[in-house]
Each structure stands twice: as C-alpha cells, then as structure tokens.
C-alpha cells in the first residue's frame, strides 16, 4: 500500500468511566488515499473520529497530523492544520441557501475582521469575492449548481448529505473524515456520493477517512481498511486482505458476506 502517512494514531485508548471504548489502537492514514474504518455498532469508530477531530481527548496514546501532535488540541486548531469532518446527520443551516452554506465552510480562511467586514472595505470585498469563487468551485465539484439559491430545508435528504460533504470540502482540508456518509441514502444516491468522494481524492488531492457500514461501498471505494471490534483493532490492510482475514469474518462480515465479497473480488 503506497502513500506517506498523513495521520498516525499511536496506542490510542479511550475510557468512559469503567467502559473502555477504544483499546490500544494504532494505525496510519496514508496520504492521498481513501481509508475506511469499519466494525460492528459500538466498536469505537465514531469515538475514534471524535478523538482525531479534537472533540474527545483520549485517555492514553497520541495522534499525529504530520509533525503536529493534535492529541489534546481544540477542534478549531486541528481544523486550521487541515482536518475537516462530517457527522452522521447533516448539520446544515436549513434557512440558508446551498451557496451560503458553502460560504460558511470558508470561514476558516477568512482574514478580514468583523469591523472591516461590516464596513465592506475594499479588502473585505476582495476577500468575499475570493471566498465566493472557491465556494462556486466546490459547488461544481458536488454538482449542485442548479440548487445554488435553494434553501437547504427544501432539498431532498440525499442532496443534503452531498452538500454536507461539500461544505467540509469547501474548507480545503488536507484530510477529511466522513462519518457514515451513505447513511439513509438509496442506491442511486450512494453511487453519486461515492463518485464525489473519489473525485475529491483524484481532483483535489484530499486524503479521506470514512466510517461506513455499507460493505459494498467500502470494498469498491477504499484503498485501505481498518477493522475494529469491541474497541480493538483486529485488521488493517487492503480491502482484499481484510475481507479474507478470519477475525474479520468471525467478528463482522460473516460467512455469507464473505462469499459475496469474494465474488466481487473475483469479478474484478
């Protein structure tokens, strides 16, 4: 598996009282690839994401974003270093338009203060034009141009999920964490979102990490798969390596799913 590590998770453990949600987990996220974290419900996947994005602080271990130790950094500082994320449910502003939501994703790059922004100084106008141009570029990537001025609350759920990913992409992150991006979507919507994720990697060079339950999506899309079970890492490798791992078969995929996955690989 190629790719220089962009994120290193080292011996990470997270306890909530007497419950150990994540136990001594280590892995590397290769730069420029799509990694997936899979496992049964309660395996610790979202807890891991929350640590990587600064929402939780681990009990033990360390998280490195290149040369930066982000283990105990606040979320906004981690975002400044180039990490963005989405959540399981879209966290959009329903009373604002699609373009306005994308513009909000640009806040991290703003340099004009509140006073200059309110006075619409030449510098403020120049910055707004630059931010709008990048938002328009993101709008084209997520293919929502016809909905530019549509209120988000009027969008179908599948398009809201697409916009949620787009707003994170508007931050121009180096690495994007996607927490169950396909949840609640139909087959056609999943195919479209999978294509968008691949385009973000190929066209913008973004490293992506996703938590996902749809194994068909994971095996088709991911270059690298990490498997958790009861808070512990039980496998780490390519999709083909992971789906043949006996621990994964026993803990998560099951015999029937293994047969389906094996057929998918043979077809390729």
Number of C-alpha atoms within 10 A of each C-alpha: 9 10 11 13 16 18 22 19 20 16 15 21 22 23 14 10 7 6 8 16 20 27 21 16 18 18 18 18 24 21 21 21 26 23 26 28 24 26 24 16 13 14 19 24 25 19 18 25 22 19 23 28 25 21 16 18 22 22 14 15 17 20 24 17 20 14 9 12 14 22 22 17 18 14 19 14 13 20 19 13 16 15 23 26 24 22 18 16 14 15 11 19 14 15 13 14 20 30 24 20 23 28 21 17 21 22 12 14 13 11 11 17 9 10 10 13 16 10 10 14 13 11 13 20 15 13 17 18 12 13 21 17 13 18 26 19 14 25 23 14 18 24 17 18 16 10 16 18 12 18 17 23 15 13 16 9 15 19 20 20 25 22 25 26 25 27 27 22 28 26 26 20 21 20 27 26 25 24 22 18 26 24 15 14 15 10 10 10 17 19 13 14 21 18 13 18 25 18 15 20 19 13 9 15 16 22 25 27 23 25 25 21 18 14 15 13 15 22 20 12 18 19 19 25 26 23 24 26 22 18 23 20 21 18 20 19 17 17 22 16 12 20 26 15 16 15 16 20 16 11 15 19 21 14 11 10 15 19 13 12 20 14 11 14 13 7 7 5
